[in-house]
Amino acid sequence: METTKRMMLFPFMAQGHLIPFLQLAQLIERRNGYSITLINTPSNIRNLRSYLPTSSSVHLSSLPFNPSDHGLPPGHESMDSLPFHLLFPLYKATESLRPAFTRFVSDALSLDPTSPLCIIADPYLGWTVDVAEELGVFHAFFVTGSERSTAIYHSLWTLWPLQWSHSDELALPNRPNVRLHRSQVTKLLLYGDDNNPIFVFFCRQIAHFCKSDGVIVNTAEEFERSGVEFLKEESGGMPVWAVGPLLRVPSTPSSDDTHIGWLAGHPPDSVLYVSFGSMNTISASQMVELAMGLEASGTAFMWVIRPPSGFDFKGGFREEWLPEGFEERMREQNRGVLIHGWAPQMEILSHGSTGAFLSHCGWNSVLESLCNGVPIIGWPIAGEQFYNSMMMVEEIGVCVEIARGNGNESVVCREDVERIVRSVMMGGEGEEMRRKAREVGEVLRAAVGEGGASVRAMDDFLRTALPTMAGKD
Ligand code: UDP
């Protein structure tokens, strides 16, 4: 008789992690014989439920978690719902989930000792490696970023402290061909400090990375050839399975979807979509320059806008954060739409009127853009976003970088915004980038199509993680 194989998936509490983990759960679900449980805190589980079709067999289970025990407002259990100063308390609070998670997995093992079980966890939940070891089950990390960027980021942590004294540029000692500018290194690492609890927390998580049994990555091998080997090396020779891109299927727009309706009123490839992801934002002065540059460029745009850094939504969006009369003027001219809140990103990117994406280069956004053949104007802000942008510019040729955030200090001027937006939306440079983005989109889609390399990698991962038990199947 066939034994049910159990997968326990545990994402970090941020949209850029929860969404791909749910995709991964659904991908495994399509193969028969797996019982899949996605674990998280109560409010994230409630939200995930709304994304999952009622017919799905994926179990959603919550671990007890009280935000106020960690200084967080009630119901705020995900990075995107918190202001910057409360991000670290949430990172830290994830460590408190360890006893409940251990109990959850150990109860599952006692209930059915014959069905094999595997944990797939987020690298930000590094301690799950220890739980797996304690309980004797297979453990894999699921990296929701790119192979190459994750490897660079990991190198920077393990090589810390690096000497920047002679120049603003530095080659990674273990990869001399990777040259970084100090504006591409997160402040936490540049000014790393053993007495800073945030720094120490990240060091702890990174140290767990190499102790897992393997790494699954949301990318395709053909797309990131240089990344596979680099990540393998970084992870101490662990197996690496590139199983992506894991993408949501855009929903069919309904007639009352105003954003999609607005896009439909514009010619093909004529609208610039602007978004800094689910939690990042830019400074108030950058926001004004971006608005002025967009207005001067003459391009139609759709901008997912959040309060600038240092502010939150309390009291609503303030007009003073934008040039006087900007929103009204853009609306009257049918030139631009500001989305205050959550945008249907996949539906926007897959719409024929969207011609480019001004993005913070979060990995999900990069993949969603390229799978839809949409080139990128990069404005990375934190973490590995700098290396995603760099790879898209230097290796893939589908991106031009407009600014870097890094503590929101980058000076951005409206003239540069106007010039770059015009060249991508109206010039030959944009046409060439769009052609390449479409080519890359085909490579990515082929990887997850029938017989594609990512499908084969998934087969191999499943065989390795939960081998058929001799005599049982
Ligand atoms: N997203 C969305 N609407 C928004 C903002 C974000 O649907 O208004 C989704 C986006 O499609 C992507 C994820 O949230 O799947 C963000 O992940 P990414 O890696 O791009 O950036 P992060 O938010 O993790 O920085």
Boltz pocket constraint, residues with backbone or C-beta under 6 A from the ligand:
constraints:
  - pocket:
      binder: B
      contacts: [[A, 14], [A, 15], [A, 16], [A, 17], [A, 19], [A, 144], [A, 275], [A, 276], [A, 277], [A, 278], [A, 279], [A, 280], [A, 304], [A, 341], [A, 342], [A, 343], [A, 344], [A, 345], [A, 346], [A, 361], [A, 362], [A, 363], [A, 364], [A, 365], [A, 366], [A, 368]]
      max_distance: 6.0
